[in-house]
């Protein structure tokens, strides 16, 4: 076991259209663009966004594969974002014109969830954690959302 892991620090997505993806995460989800890194030849290496003060998103250009992925394909399945109020997220999604992949439902883990996809089809889950959810109840030493 590796000791000392504190949290998920960032996730990275290789993109076909990095500018469209950056716009989506910045304007629709509110992830502030922090900086862009360039290669020695001046081409874009990555765009770095903040999810919050401790978690980040890296968007890389030049994806080699245009094949769409479904939720049964091997590899990254989805990104989950914890939210305070799933009903408010649904209202915001409607206001922003986002396509709802799966409307609000109660998950098997006891939480409420809503699903959308980014411009390249990567699935995004919004999750409202409930106090009695399995994630909290199954911890060796009980944790709570507070």
Beta strands, then each sheet from edge to edge (+ up, - down):
strand 1: 10-14
strand 2: 32-38
strand 3: 44-50
strand 4: 56-60
strand 5: 79-82
strand 6: 100-106
strand 7: 112-117
strand 8: 123-128
sheet 1: 1+ 4+ 3- 2+
sheet 2: 5+ 8+ 7- 6+
end
